[in-house]
Amino acid sequence: MTDSLIAVFSAAALALVLTSALRLSRVGSTDPSHEARSVTLALYGGVVAVVTLGLFIALA
């Protein structure tokens, strides 16, 4: 159970960060709101990654 929980959180963090990176890498998008959404996704991914690390340490 613990392993699958950590795997799900890790996958979610990776998906958020990768989605953010793909959105930021689009050339020609000069709209600041799009960049802000991408940065917000990256921050959410970082928070989920930190929570995953905390779960791993606490439950291991």
C-alpha positions as a Markdown table, in Angstrom:
| # | Residue | x | y | z |
|---|---|---|---|---|
| 1 | Met | 0.0 | 0.0 | 0.0 |
| 2 | Thr | 2.7 | 2.4 | 1.0 |
| 3 | Asp | 4.8 | 1.7 | -2.2 |
| 4 | Ser | 1.8 | 2.4 | -4.5 |
| 5 | Leu | 1.0 | 5.6 | -2.6 |
| 6 | Ile | 4.5 | 6.9 | -3.1 |
| 7 | Ala | 4.5 | 5.8 | -6.7 |
| 8 | Val | 1.3 | 7.7 | -7.4 |
| 9 | Phe | 2.6 | 10.8 | -5.8 |
| 10 | Ser | 5.9 | 10.6 | -7.7 |
| 11 | Ala | 4.0 | 10.1 | -11.0 |
| 12 | Ala | 1.8 | 13.1 | -10.2 |
| 13 | Ala | 4.8 | 15.3 | -9.4 |
| 14 | Leu | 6.6 | 14.2 | -12.6 |
| 15 | Ala | 3.5 | 14.8 | -14.7 |
| 16 | Leu | 3.0 | 18.3 | -13.3 |
| 17 | Val | 6.7 | 19.3 | -13.8 |
| 18 | Leu | 6.8 | 17.8 | -17.3 |
| 19 | Thr | 3.6 | 19.6 | -18.3 |
| 20 | Ser | 5.0 | 22.8 | -17.1 |
| 21 | Ala | 8.2 | 22.3 | -19.0 |
| 22 | Leu | 6.4 | 21.5 | -22.2 |
| 23 | Arg | 4.2 | 24.6 | -21.9 |
| 24 | Leu | 7.2 | 26.8 | -21.1 |
| 25 | Ser | 9.2 | 25.5 | -24.1 |
| 26 | Arg | 6.6 | 26.5 | -26.6 |
| 27 | Val | 8.2 | 29.2 | -28.8 |
| 28 | Gly | 6.2 | 32.3 | -29.7 |
| 29 | Ser | 3.9 | 32.2 | -26.7 |
| 30 | Thr | 4.4 | 35.7 | -25.2 |
| 31 | Asp | 1.3 | 35.8 | -23.1 |
| 32 | Pro | 2.4 | 36.3 | -19.4 |
| 33 | Ser | -0.7 | 34.4 | -18.1 |
| 34 | His | 0.4 | 31.3 | -19.9 |
| 35 | Glu | 3.8 | 31.5 | -18.4 |
| 36 | Ala | 2.3 | 32.1 | -15.0 |
| 37 | Arg | 0.1 | 29.0 | -15.3 |
| 38 | Ser | 3.2 | 27.0 | -16.3 |
| 39 | Val | 5.2 | 28.3 | -13.3 |
| 40 | Thr | 2.2 | 27.5 | -11.0 |
| 41 | Leu | 2.2 | 23.9 | -12.3 |
| 42 | Ala | 5.9 | 23.6 | -11.7 |
| 43 | Leu | 5.4 | 24.9 | -8.1 |
| 44 | Tyr | 2.6 | 22.4 | -7.5 |
| 45 | Gly | 4.8 | 19.6 | -8.9 |
| 46 | Gly | 7.6 | 20.7 | -6.5 |
| 47 | Val | 5.2 | 20.7 | -3.5 |
| 48 | Val | 3.9 | 17.2 | -4.5 |
| 49 | Ala | 7.5 | 16.0 | -4.8 |
| 50 | Val | 8.3 | 17.4 | -1.3 |
| 51 | Val | 5.2 | 15.7 | 0.1 |
| 52 | Thr | 6.2 | 12.5 | -1.5 |
| 53 | Leu | 9.7 | 12.7 | 0.0 |
| 54 | Gly | 8.1 | 13.4 | 3.4 |
| 55 | Leu | 5.9 | 10.3 | 3.0 |
| 56 | Phe | 8.8 | 8.2 | 2.0 |
| 57 | Ile | 10.8 | 9.3 | 5.0 |
| 58 | Ala | 7.9 | 9.0 | 7.5 |
| 59 | Leu | 6.7 | 5.6 | 6.2 |
| 60 | Ala | 10.0 | 3.9 | 5.5 |
